[in-house]
Amino acid sequence: MHHNDTQYWRYLQSLRPGDPELPSERACRQLLRTIGQWKSRPGWLTEKQVGHLFHGRDDLTEEENDELAAKPVIVRKARAIERMLELIMDPVTRW
């Protein structure tokens, strides 16, 4: 089991040519690109990207804002988590 990319690359360097565990050059390039993209993005969304659950949102009507504000804290927390996951998964808002 490898716990990080550096450990995995060192493991690959220790293998002899022709070892069945050694991936192809193409697979190594894809791994390098994928890991590079993963490491280059910020770890957290900014407050500007996330915003508030119901204050100042253009996509909600005044009635929907009031409805959200009247819900119990635990429900608002669940909705905030749901909204965060939607933002993370949306390819338009992703970094």
C-alpha positions as CSV (number, residue, x, y, z in Angstrom):
1,M,0.0,0.0,0.0
2,H,1.4,3.4,-1.0
3,H,0.3,6.4,1.1
4,N,1.3,9.2,-1.2
5,D,2.4,9.8,-4.8
6,T,6.1,10.3,-3.9
7,Q,6.2,6.9,-2.2
8,Y,4.6,5.3,-5.3
9,W,7.0,6.9,-7.7
10,R,10.0,5.7,-5.6
11,Y,8.5,2.2,-5.7
12,L,8.3,2.4,-9.5
13,Q,11.9,3.5,-9.7
14,S,13.0,0.6,-7.6
15,L,11.5,-2.0,-10.1
16,R,13.7,-3.7,-12.6
17,P,12.9,-3.2,-16.4
18,G,10.3,-5.8,-17.5
19,D,8.8,-6.2,-14.0
20,P,5.1,-7.0,-14.4
21,E,4.3,-4.4,-11.7
22,L,5.9,-1.6,-13.9
23,P,3.2,0.4,-15.8
24,S,3.7,1.5,-19.3
25,E,5.1,4.9,-20.2
26,R,1.7,6.1,-21.3
27,A,0.2,5.1,-17.9
28,C,2.9,6.9,-16.1
29,R,2.3,10.1,-18.1
30,Q,-1.4,9.8,-17.3
31,L,-0.7,9.3,-13.6
32,L,1.7,12.3,-13.5
33,R,-0.9,14.5,-15.3
34,T,-3.7,13.4,-13.0
35,I,-1.7,13.8,-9.8
36,G,-0.4,17.2,-11.0
37,Q,-3.9,18.4,-11.6
38,W,-5.1,17.2,-8.2
39,K,-2.2,18.9,-6.4
40,S,-2.5,22.2,-8.3
41,R,-6.0,23.0,-7.2
42,P,-6.8,24.7,-3.9
43,G,-7.8,22.5,-1.0
44,W,-10.8,24.6,0.0
45,L,-13.4,26.7,-1.8
46,T,-13.3,30.4,-1.0
47,E,-16.1,32.2,0.9
48,K,-16.9,34.0,-2.3
49,Q,-17.4,30.7,-4.2
50,V,-19.6,29.3,-1.5
51,G,-21.6,32.2,-0.3
52,H,-24.4,31.9,2.3
53,L,-27.1,29.3,2.3
54,F,-29.9,31.8,1.8
55,H,-28.7,35.4,2.3
56,G,-27.9,37.3,-0.9
57,R,-28.6,34.4,-3.3
58,D,-29.9,35.5,-6.7
59,D,-31.2,32.0,-7.5
60,L,-33.8,32.0,-4.7
61,T,-37.0,34.0,-4.4
62,E,-37.8,36.0,-1.2
63,E,-40.3,33.3,-0.2
64,E,-37.6,30.6,-0.6
65,N,-35.2,32.6,1.5
66,D,-37.8,33.0,4.3
67,E,-38.6,29.3,4.1
68,L,-35.0,28.3,4.5
69,A,-34.4,30.8,7.3
70,A,-37.4,29.3,9.2
71,K,-36.1,25.8,9.1
72,P,-34.4,24.2,12.2
73,V,-30.6,24.5,12.4
74,I,-29.9,20.9,11.7
75,V,-31.9,21.1,8.5
76,R,-30.1,24.3,7.4
77,K,-26.8,22.6,8.2
78,A,-27.8,19.6,6.0
79,R,-28.8,21.9,3.2
80,A,-25.6,23.8,3.5
81,I,-23.6,20.6,3.1
82,E,-25.7,19.6,0.2
83,R,-25.1,23.0,-1.5
84,M,-21.3,22.7,-0.8
85,L,-21.2,19.3,-2.5
86,E,-23.2,20.7,-5.5
87,L,-20.7,23.5,-5.8
88,I,-17.7,21.1,-5.7
89,M,-19.2,18.8,-8.3
90,D,-20.4,21.6,-10.7
91,P,-17.8,21.8,-13.5
92,V,-18.6,25.5,-14.1
93,T,-17.8,26.6,-10.5
94,R,-14.9,24.3,-10.0
95,W,-11.4,25.9,-10.0
